[in-house]
Amino acid sequence: MHPHMDDASDTALLELLTAPSPSPTKQTKFSRRDAALDPLMIAAAAASGPHVTRNHYHHDFFPGVMLPQHEGSWDWSKWSPEDSKPRRHLTYVSRQAPRSQHLQPEGTLPLAAKENDCSRDAAPPSPTLSKKRRPSLVASPDSEHKSRAKSTNVSAPAKPVEVKCMARTRIPTPHGPAFLHLYHNNRDTKEHLAIVIDPAQFSDASVSPSVVSAPPIRSQSLDAVWDENETEMDRIIRGAYVGRLSATSRQASTPAPQSPSSIPLAATTTDGNIPSPLVRIHSECFTGETVGSMRCDCGEQLDEALRLISQPIPVPSLSSLQPPGASTIPGRGAVIYLRQEGRGIGLLSKLRAYNLQDLGHDTVTANLLLGHQADERGYEIAAAILRDLSLDQGVRLLTNNPDKVEALTKEGMSVVERVPMVPRSWKSRNPNLQLAGSIAEDEKERLAGATLIGGNSVHGPDLDKYLRTKVLRMGHMLPLWMEDPEQ
Ligand SMILES: Nc1nc2c(ncn2[C@@H]2O[C@H](COP(=O)(O)OP(=O)(O)OP(=O)(O)O)[C@@H](O)[C@H]2O)c(=O)[nH]1
């Protein structure tokens, strides 16, 4: 019972709720069943909250009891014995999946089984599914093997993935300007993003035709005409414009196939000498990117990817007018930012996994103990976004993860090169890596102690352990470096 109620009111409330109904029509020989509520059930509910017993785990006896606005909720602290009329009927709500779903063989269940997932097409996530994935406390090597296999082989519904860029805008970053693209898709309800680095698009159309530049990285779905009633300003506001907006900008872009002249002429020139754009497929990490967590290198990787992509690209013999080897074009490429927090298991599970890690498990085993796979990510949406940006034919992929290369290749992407991402904390501590590394001088002046955008290198025991696990247990393609404890 509610802690603020005295014994007398407790008894009165129990009496009221469990007394046999006065209606003679409802009288049966099982008098206890006549009570509006089963006293045992009430006692169990009071003792253990909405999830009454193990068997009632997925039934919510007081739906939304903490939310006064929720239909069926009742604030028991406001009840008094005199206040017994009119009596509020409690609604009994089952949160269990329908029996038909229980009986489906495993593997035929809808995709949206992850707590952080909510597919547009699939049924809402069912607690029954997560119950099936309750932790087995023994992580067998076999299950780990399956996990790795699965990470590149997410069972896909029949519909091909479609993406649409809903908006694009300029974002100034410590590494230079970027265009942030926000995507919707027909596979999940997440807002996946593409951070496009292509500062050449800011040059006006009067670029000298003698200067060769790469084709602009633009979203086809954004530049498309969505609706014949769409005004120029509608299009501009959603980001379908060329160059840089100003207070006087009034002209939107037009879809490239109908009007190639909408794109600066020089930019449409391709040159076989221009290296393929650098691309990173990055998975969301709230802890690493927003809180600055030093449990992982995600924040640093995002920053490093933007930095690397923004570097000017040397182009051999750009034109006969220029001395060989002396030419560069502005850095170009994209970070595809996927909302697959915690390698797809969601933030809630990731936080639990961290506690398991503090109990001595590594990042892989912690996932397995929670009934998840080591990696539950998929890359179909990333591939669709790359296609929309016309970046599917020839990219240099920034990753150490062989699964990503394999998954993207499977999706039809052409990965012409894998560019490794060496952890900054290794580079800053290892003199050999420092020589080979690419940390610029000016980076030393950046804020130290954070792994956020524009941050510098940090290290700590959690991060060291995480990086080791990625190499030793997840097969990341990185020569392992460990600090010599003797030094
Ligand atoms: N489940 C889980 N996820 C984590 C943990 N630490 C980081 N992550 C998530 O891992 C994702 C990044 O994956 P990583 O394995 O670090 O790297 P990767 O993207 O596979 O590989 P690279 O391309 O080489 O960076 C982000 O979604 C993070 O939220 C952890 O301890 N447990």
PDBQT file of the ligand as one rigid body, heavy atoms in Angstrom, charges set to zero:
ROOT
HETATM    1  N1  LIG A 501      27.327  -2.780 -27.160  1.00  0.00    +0.000 N 
HETATM    2  C1  LIG A 501      28.335  -1.937 -27.057  1.00  0.00    +0.000 A 
HETATM    3  N2  LIG A 501      28.473  -0.996 -27.987  1.00  0.00    +0.000 NA
HETATM    4  C2  LIG A 501      29.504  -0.157 -27.873  1.00  0.00    +0.000 A 
HETATM    5  C3  LIG A 501      30.424  -0.227 -26.819  1.00  0.00    +0.000 A 
HETATM    6  N3  LIG A 501      31.328   0.757 -26.991  1.00  0.00    +0.000 NA
HETATM    7  C4  LIG A 501      30.975   1.403 -28.121  1.00  0.00    +0.000 A 
HETATM    8  N4  LIG A 501      29.874   0.858 -28.650  1.00  0.00    +0.000 N 
HETATM    9  C5  LIG A 501      29.162   1.203 -29.876  1.00  0.00    +0.000 C 
HETATM   10  O1  LIG A 501      29.918   0.748 -30.947  1.00  0.00    +0.000 OA
HETATM   11  C6  LIG A 501      29.609   1.494 -32.101  1.00  0.00    +0.000 C 
HETATM   12  C7  LIG A 501      30.925   1.790 -32.790  1.00  0.00    +0.000 C 
HETATM   13  O2  LIG A 501      31.465   0.567 -33.165  1.00  0.00    +0.000 OA
HETATM   14  P1  LIG A 501      32.970   0.144 -32.996  1.00  0.00    +0.000 P 
HETATM   15  O3  LIG A 501      32.992  -1.335 -32.803  1.00  0.00    +0.000 OA
HETATM   16  O4  LIG A 501      33.635   1.007 -31.964  1.00  0.00    +0.000 OA
HETATM   17  O5  LIG A 501      33.660   0.474 -34.316  1.00  0.00    +0.000 OA
HETATM   18  P2  LIG A 501      33.174   0.122 -35.761  1.00  0.00    +0.000 P 
HETATM   19  O6  LIG A 501      32.305   1.253 -36.190  1.00  0.00    +0.000 OA
HETATM   20  O7  LIG A 501      32.597  -1.245 -35.831  1.00  0.00    +0.000 OA
HETATM   21  O8  LIG A 501      34.523   0.018 -36.552  1.00  0.00    +0.000 OA
HETATM   22  P3  LIG A 501      35.391   1.166 -37.149  1.00  0.00    +0.000 P 
HETATM   23  O9  LIG A 501      34.773   1.508 -38.463  1.00  0.00    +0.000 OA
HETATM   24  O10 LIG A 501      36.735   0.607 -37.278  1.00  0.00    +0.000 OA
HETATM   25  O11 LIG A 501      35.316   2.304 -36.182  1.00  0.00    +0.000 OA
HETATM   26  C8  LIG A 501      28.812   2.693 -31.614  1.00  0.00    +0.000 C 
HETATM   27  O12 LIG A 501      27.450   2.459 -31.947  1.00  0.00    +0.000 OA
HETATM   28  C9  LIG A 501      28.971   2.657 -30.110  1.00  0.00    +0.000 C 
HETATM   29  O13 LIG A 501      27.830   3.139 -29.412  1.00  0.00    +0.000 OA
HETATM   30  C10 LIG A 501      30.250  -1.232 -25.849  1.00  0.00    +0.000 A 
HETATM   31  O14 LIG A 501      31.017  -1.381 -24.918  1.00  0.00    +0.000 OA
HETATM   32  N5  LIG A 501      29.189  -2.060 -26.003  1.00  0.00    +0.000 N 
ENDROOT
TORSDOF 0
